[in-house]
Amino acid sequence: MSRILVIKLGALGDFVQAFGAFSSIRAAFPDDHITLLTTSSFVDFAKAAPWFDEVTTDQRPSLKHPIALFRLSRTLRGFDRI
């Protein structure tokens, strides 16, 4: 089983337009663990969708917050596909 990271940040319209891509990814990798990285405004919406095994939030840390950047970099490790 592979770990796949899907990154989708942006506006609601962009998120909705990506439904076809999300569905295609899930269909192509039905047994793999798929994680979505998105903004906090889409977390509940994404958790209700059938395409993801896990949803994580990008807090969009700035360079002024190195600890937050380090946490984000740890979140992005260990994926087989992005």
C-alpha positions as CSV (number, residue, x, y, z in Angstrom):
1,M,0.0,0.0,0.0
2,S,1.3,3.4,-1.0
3,R,0.8,6.7,0.8
4,I,-0.4,9.4,-1.6
5,L,-0.6,13.2,-0.8
6,V,-3.0,15.4,-2.7
7,I,-2.5,19.1,-2.2
8,K,-5.5,21.4,-2.9
9,L,-5.4,24.9,-1.7
10,G,-7.4,27.8,-3.0
11,A,-11.0,29.0,-3.4
12,L,-14.2,26.9,-3.1
13,G,-14.8,26.9,-6.8
14,D,-11.3,25.5,-7.4
15,F,-12.0,22.8,-4.8
16,V,-15.3,21.8,-6.3
17,Q,-13.8,21.7,-9.8
18,A,-11.2,19.2,-8.5
19,F,-13.9,16.6,-7.6
20,G,-13.3,14.8,-10.9
21,A,-9.6,14.6,-10.2
22,F,-10.1,13.5,-6.7
23,S,-12.5,10.8,-7.9
24,S,-10.0,9.7,-10.6
25,I,-7.2,9.4,-8.1
26,R,-9.3,7.3,-5.7
27,A,-10.3,5.0,-8.7
28,A,-6.7,4.6,-9.8
29,F,-5.5,3.8,-6.3
30,P,-8.4,2.1,-4.5
31,D,-6.3,0.3,-1.9
32,D,-3.8,3.1,-1.1
33,H,-3.9,5.6,1.7
34,I,-4.8,9.0,0.3
35,T,-4.3,12.2,2.4
36,L,-5.5,15.6,1.3
37,L,-3.6,18.7,2.4
38,T,-6.0,21.7,2.3
39,T,-6.9,24.9,4.1
40,S,-8.9,24.9,7.3
41,S,-12.0,26.2,5.5
42,F,-12.3,22.9,3.5
43,V,-11.4,20.3,6.2
44,D,-15.0,19.4,7.2
45,F,-16.1,19.4,3.5
46,A,-13.2,17.1,2.5
47,K,-13.8,14.8,5.5
48,A,-17.3,14.2,4.2
49,A,-16.1,13.3,0.7
50,P,-15.5,9.6,-0.2
51,W,-12.1,10.1,-1.7
52,F,-9.7,10.6,1.2
53,D,-8.6,8.5,4.1
54,E,-7.2,11.4,5.9
55,V,-7.4,15.2,5.7
56,T,-4.8,17.5,7.1
57,T,-4.6,21.3,7.3
58,D,-2.0,23.6,5.9
59,Q,-1.8,26.5,8.3
60,R,0.4,28.4,5.8
61,P,3.2,29.2,8.2
62,S,5.4,32.2,7.4
63,L,9.2,32.3,7.5
64,K,8.8,34.1,10.8
65,H,7.5,30.9,12.4
66,P,10.2,28.3,11.9
67,I,8.6,25.8,14.3
68,A,5.4,25.9,12.3
69,L,7.4,25.4,9.1
70,F,9.2,22.4,10.7
71,R,5.8,20.9,11.6
72,L,4.5,21.3,8.1
73,S,7.7,19.7,6.7
74,R,7.2,16.7,9.0
75,T,3.6,16.4,7.7
76,L,4.9,16.2,4.2
77,R,7.4,13.4,4.8
78,G,6.8,9.7,4.0
79,F,4.6,9.9,1.0
80,D,5.2,7.7,-2.0
81,R,3.4,10.0,-4.4
82,I,2.5,13.7,-4.3
